[in-house]
Amino acid sequence: MATSRSLLYFFLLLLIALAFLYAFISTSVRLAEEYKRPRRTLRAPKENLWDTLLDDEVSQLINWLYEPEQGLNLTYHDNATHWDNFIGVTELIPPNKTDALAYLEGNGSVPTRYARVVLFQGASEDPYVHEIKVGPLPISKKTTWEPYNYIYNKGDSATPWYGADDKKRLHEFFKPVVSELADITYDLLGTVIYGQDNDTGGLRTVDPLQKENGRIIQWLEFIGLPQNGYNAETLLSQGLYLKFDITGRDPKGWAFKALLYNDIMYNSSAEFRKAYNTPGFVKLNKIVQGDWMTTKRQGERLPLDELPPPIAVQAEGPRYLLDVKNKYIEWMGFSFYIGFSKDLGTSLHQIMYQGKRIIYELGLQEVMTHYAGNDPVSSGLTYLDSYYGIGSYMYRLIAGYDCPEYSTFLDNWFHENGHTMYQRNSVCIFEQDAGYTIQRHTSTKVMGFGGHHQGYASATRNTVLVVRTVASIDNYDYTFDYNFYLDGSIEVKVRASGYIQGAFYANNEDYGYRIHEALSGSFHTHVINFKADIDVMGEKNTFERISLVPTTEKYPWSEKPKNTMKLKRSSIGNEDNGKLNWPENAAEMYVIMNKDVKNKYGEYPGYRIVPASGSPAHLIIQDSPYILEAAEFSKHHLFVTKHKDSESRSSSAANYMNPWDPSVNFNKFFDGESLLQEDLVVWFNLGMHHVAHTGDLPNTVSTTAQGSMMISLHNYLDLDASRQTSQMVEINFFTEL
Ligand SMILES: [Cu+2]
């Protein structure tokens, strides 16, 4: 009996094992088939003019730059010291719009290719970074270089490089100062820094650098290093701050100026040590590390949560056509090219809808985060992320989480320091059901005296094409979506997640909530600037403001005047009036129109730009003493200017290195030029004011940390364009009451 029961168990186990094996194999086969499914391809009508340089072009270019005839005195990056000159980023310069359009829409030849090359000039008492323009490419006898000045309205592409000696300073200057304090930091902070691999503490610099009386000032903060392998150091501020003068290249000119603890300044380590040894010295809370810093699953299990949630499937393959080599896509009347740059990541170009160009360029310009706080680090911390290279932080996406399993994944690559960096699967493209209809209606009528209900219901699926990337810029993760809708709308959406940059809790009550033992969720504003070069039926357009105003009107049919509301139309005449905020109560519409064209009812066709989710933010701080004029785009919600090839970006990577004299001062774009029936560019901000709370631990969640802008057809077609889709139903019904 016992033997037969054992046999039964054995067969039962075998059966279960086989079932698991079958499930595993069939899932693997299914996934493999999914990936192997042929893409629906096409050949782009023209070459992509905005992608990265080709490998051959770059290797020839770099060899050419090293030739002594070019006079650049360059050292290979990997062998370079901080006293050498070396190559940074090399990338394609976008063509001028007129040249590009002549090629894309006319008989013009492919625009000549030029590269932008960033050169770090360390071999100088005053190190600097400058950019040169090299071309034509590929390298030939005609190739020359010249300073790449014309897109920098400072008039010069050179920027002081105060960070040339950063590594030397850290190891030979900062760390000796802090290791001398190790006994105190061990007691006050629970960590030590000796400049060794097993240090339990670290130093955070505040960016950008500051100036006082002509001297370059660097503030540093002690931080804990996470002991659990999670990237949580931005949650581990320790409230001890150091001030250094780092002016010049000669270490003899550098000085340790002061130390700040609990809102008290000490002019030297000795003064601080003396105070520390004095009875009554107030010791603040230490950071407490733990699971709260980790993103692993924690807390009580949720009921039924272990069952697989619903997922989307794509039964018959993609419904978009793709040219992978040219990163060109066609979908439901739209077509566009995807560009890439190391500083800014992906951008979209030559967006056509129903055979007409509607946007020449749509792309990120800058990601700014400005903090505030009682301490010098939180107060001064202001990020302009293009300096770090937003595109270089666009890593591999997670299939099934970041994007549906069935997405098409594309690669990016960029060239920096003489190397090519590949980022596999860092762009995903997919269609998704929005989860609600784009159109629906139910109609019922009671028929006759019998009370029969007769009617119909109509509904149209809301299928959206998404182009998605994620930039994980150190602590924060920004998800960038370009969403295309069946009614011709294009949505630009940003979601934030990842670790907040917290502050030490003490004395920061007015700048954020206290969200852990020693942590303040320091208040900051994200301003994320985009460029939309919108062209409505040609380049010549006008920016219309349609105000919705209260009024009192007399009517022939009424004895008394009536309080009511009506439309008031006006145009933005010139760039002096080109800085705008979103109106209170949304009582104004902003529409880019072509006033040389009328539809059959006499209205001008246009594209409306309108916030679609979240609340667009601009900087609350007036005239930031830290970012100065380096981020003028952050002062309003949106801007309109006349297109110029020399005003191609609202910011620049180099702005962050020299906010006192930024390479691009966006404010200079507004010089009174007419905007009436001109080629217009709209610069709009997404973002938010972020007062982090306990729900931002361990990571900010995207439910509230998001915002989007919709660019939508406005009297552009005679009818809603989503009527073209076959993915709709009309159901007639007849019921008795
Ligand atoms: Cu934030």
Residues whose N, C-alpha, C, O or C-beta is under 5 A from the ligand:
A	BS01	CU	H690
